[in-house]
């Protein structure tokens, strides 16, 4: 067994999501970087979008919120690249009316940290009257996403389920910051998790 496969045992489990239509008011995609050239979606965010597309096609929700303000040298944000990728996917598959999709997509383009994803998304949900959410996050980011949103949304009355989007870390330089599985896990995700715990963000 490969070490990366062994580590999969320690990923969080997906929360339960009902199989019936309209299982949540909104599906939220948590941005995870942009492409190496800063113009397109990263492989990790692409996996998140593909998971969202599957849920959306099954009518689990009418609305989608992309959150992520990171960009490279003034290029499009994580939220914008994810939205563009979703439109491309849905157009190619002809799965749903694109005009409807555009009208039911919201982009939050200011957040640059997980706790800010939660903080900036919350007033959007409150303004829209959304009370339930499916949150889609990259598999190693999902643990921090769940802990952070649970703390930052405490008392809001909003119920949410966290679902993992599985993405490889091939070290092919196709994304800007997190090039390679081990670099991501030990040079980024673990230290940031500890920092977030110490700061009280999650």
C-alpha positions in Angstrom: 0.0 0.0 0.0 1.3 3.4 -0.9 1.8 5.9 1.9 -0.6 8.4 0.4 -3.3 5.6 0.3 -2.5 4.8 3.9 -3.0 8.4 4.9 -6.4 8.4 3.3 -7.6 6.5 6.4 -7.1 9.7 8.4 -9.2 11.9 6.1 -12.5 13.0 7.7 -15.7 11.2 6.6 -18.2 13.0 4.5 -21.3 14.3 6.4 -24.6 12.8 5.5 -26.5 14.5 2.7 -30.1 13.4 1.9 -30.5 11.9 -1.6 -33.7 13.7 -2.3 -33.9 16.9 -4.4 -33.4 20.3 -2.6 -31.3 18.7 0.1 -29.8 22.1 0.9 -30.5 25.7 0.1 -27.0 26.3 -1.3 -23.9 24.4 -2.3 -20.7 26.2 -1.3 -17.3 25.6 -3.0 -14.2 26.5 -1.0 -11.5 27.8 -3.3 -8.2 25.9 -3.3 -5.7 27.9 -5.4 -5.5 28.8 -9.0 -3.5 27.4 -11.9 0.2 27.8 -12.3 -0.3 30.7 -14.8 -2.9 32.3 -12.5 -5.6 32.3 -15.2 -7.5 29.1 -14.7 -8.9 26.8 -12.0 -6.3 24.7 -10.1 -6.6 20.9 -10.2 -7.8 21.0 -6.6 -10.5 23.6 -7.2 -11.5 21.7 -10.4 -12.2 18.6 -8.4 -14.4 20.7 -6.1 -16.3 22.1 -9.1 -16.8 18.7 -10.5 -18.3 17.5 -7.2 -20.5 20.5 -7.1 -21.6 19.9 -10.7 -22.7 16.3 -9.7 -24.8 17.6 -6.8 -26.3 20.4 -8.8 -27.2 18.1 -11.7 -29.1 16.0 -9.2 -31.0 19.1 -8.1 -29.7 18.9 -4.5 -29.8 22.7 -4.5 -30.9 25.6 -6.7 -28.1 27.9 -5.7 -24.3 27.8 -5.6 -21.8 30.0 -3.8 -18.1 30.0 -4.6 -15.8 31.6 -2.0 -12.2 32.4 -2.5 -10.3 35.6 -3.1 -6.8 34.4 -3.7 -5.4 35.4 -7.1 -2.0 35.5 -8.7 -0.7 38.9 -9.9 -4.1 40.5 -10.3 -5.6 37.6 -12.2 -9.0 36.0 -11.6 -9.8 34.9 -8.1 -10.4 31.4 -6.9 -14.1 32.0 -6.9 -14.0 33.4 -10.5 -12.0 30.5 -11.9 -14.3 27.9 -10.2 -17.4 29.6 -11.6 -15.9 29.7 -15.1 -15.0 26.1 -14.8 -18.5 25.2 -13.8 -20.0 27.0 -16.7 -17.6 25.3 -19.1 -18.5 21.9 -17.6 -22.2 22.4 -17.7 -22.1 23.9 -21.2 -20.1 20.9 -22.5 -22.5 18.4 -20.8 -25.6 20.4 -21.6 -26.8 19.3 -18.1 -28.8 22.4 -17.2 -29.9 25.7 -18.6 -26.8 27.9 -18.4 -28.9 31.1 -18.0 -30.5 29.6 -14.9 -27.1 28.6 -13.6 -25.7 32.1 -14.0 -28.7 33.5 -12.2 -28.2 31.1 -9.3 -24.5 31.5 -8.8 -22.9 33.8 -6.2 -19.2 34.7 -6.0 -17.5 35.8 -2.8 -14.1 37.2 -3.9 -12.5 38.8 -0.8 -11.6 35.8 1.4 -8.0 34.7 1.5 -8.1 32.3 4.5 -10.5 29.5 5.6 -11.9 31.5 8.5 -12.6 34.4 6.1 -14.4 32.0 3.8 -16.7 31.3 6.7 -16.9 35.0 7.8 -17.6 36.4 4.4 -20.0 33.6 3.3 -22.2 33.9 6.4 -23.8 37.3 5.7 -24.5 36.2 2.1 -26.4 33.2 3.4 -28.2 35.4 6.0 -29.2 37.9 3.3 -30.5 35.2 1.0 -32.3 33.4 3.7 -30.4 30.2 3.1 -30.6 28.0 6.2 -28.9 24.8 4.9 -25.7 24.3 3.0 -23.5 21.6 1.4 -19.9 22.7 1.7 -17.5 21.0 -0.8 -13.8 21.2 0.1 -10.5 19.5 -1.0 -10.0 16.2 0.9 -7.1 17.4 3.2 -8.6 20.9 3.6 -12.0 19.5 4.6 -11.1 18.9 8.3 -10.1 22.5 8.8 -13.1 23.7 6.8 -15.5 21.7 9.0 -13.9 22.9 12.3 -13.7 26.5 11.1 -17.3 26.8 9.8 -18.6 25.1 12.9 -17.0 27.7 15.1 -17.5 30.7 13.0 -21.1 29.9 12.2 -22.0 29.0 15.8 -25.4 30.5 16.8 -26.3 31.3 13.2 -28.9 28.6 12.9 -27.4 27.5 9.6 -27.0 23.7 9.2 -24.3 22.4 6.9 -22.7 19.2 5.7 -19.1 19.0 4.5 -18.3 16.8 1.5 -14.7 16.0 0.3 -13.7 16.5 -3.3 -10.8 14.1 -4.1 -7.9 15.6 -6.1 -4.4 14.2 -6.8 -1.2 15.9 -5.8 1.1 14.9 -8.7 3.8 17.6 -8.3 3.4 18.6 -11.9 3.5 22.3 -11.2 -0.1 22.7 -12.5 -1.1 24.9 -9.6 0.6 27.9 -8.1 1.2 27.4 -4.4 0.7 23.8 -3.6 2.9 21.9 -6.0 3.1 18.3 -4.8 1.2 16.2 -2.1 3.8 16.2 0.5 4.6 19.9 0.2 1.0 20.7 0.6 0.4 18.4 3.5 3.5 19.1 5.6 4.6 22.6 4.5 1.1 24.1 4.3 -1.9 22.2 5.6 -0.6 20.9 8.9 1.2 24.1 10.0 -1.9 26.2 9.0 -4.2 23.9 10.9 -2.0 24.3 14.0 -1.8 28.1 13.5 -5.6 28.3 13.1 -6.2 26.3 16.3 -3.8 28.5 18.2 -5.4 31.7 16.9 -8.9 30.4 17.7 -10.1 30.4 14.1 -11.3 26.8 14.4 
